[in-house]
Amino acid sequence: MAASMAVAMESGIAIEATFVDTCLPAVDVSRRVVLAHGIDPDAHRFTVARAGDAPVPAQSQHLVEALGLLEGLSCDAAARAIAEAFAMVRPGGSLVLSVMLAGRPPRDPELTVAWPMGPMRTLGELAALLASAGVDIADALVHIPQDGVYAVVEVARL
């Protein structure tokens, strides 16, 4: 996200971002990444939130990036987390999240980086979670990288 912000700023587009994570160390990492891209962190908001918190006003964000949102969550908790994240998206904005795919290819033992562990879900299971969260997926975009390990999904709020 910081790289995209830097490109937008170089193009003369004013960016105001809110970075939310579940712990202060993760928020600090976001702050350092922003700084590494030449962006003044003081011009943006960094906050810690736990499930059920509402640190960002409803329908106030153009983009909510929640790539690790579903890690370690049961189906019920995942649906609630998706609903909370999507609630922050303004009309015309998007929620971007990822899911580790069930049925992914076996890990190459030559790799030095381990793949994240579960929960793994099919795209059908993700669609069901989004529906449970009240998110319309009619215009969702799904990108599955060549390795087939995970999917990145963008859902627009129309």
Steps between C-alpha positions, in 0.01 A plus 500: 500500500781743582651452153164585342471803725845618393411466130174688553679779686762526223208546259367788708217304662444584866481183708371468853534149642395328819706198605328266744647183647446285805820584688739790539803318353307438175388863487862606552604282205242680283638834616857393406387372158327831429813690601718275282288605201570867569158568649460709814330269753374803694269576207312173555319319778636185670282320752468171687164323503362172624196317364187698574685833523398773260816713470404618152163660421258297289520551124797736532780319312568468128702183554514254787786255456450201727732237358552306822147552629388137490810338652412283797129591500208262520228541237279705735788727606616535139153611386486758782849629416408534132182689591696736727766563233242551223306744720798739477486509117329802347280471189730463201775357722631147540589237757802288408561178692681173448432136570731202512356255248392149589637260241808710445801321350743335742776721635832477319749364760772715338324820611653673799180689587219295648147550373256638753287237665120491494230538508486414134177557312360445153370795299150363563561510875630857470190596300285353778694700763450819300128425467478433876665839552235667283748582224373482140755315291342557157788727396779339705836456328716201590871472422676169550879523452671231294608309810135430586564540872263787574242727342473877530142625475378855439136576581363842406231684692272634229 
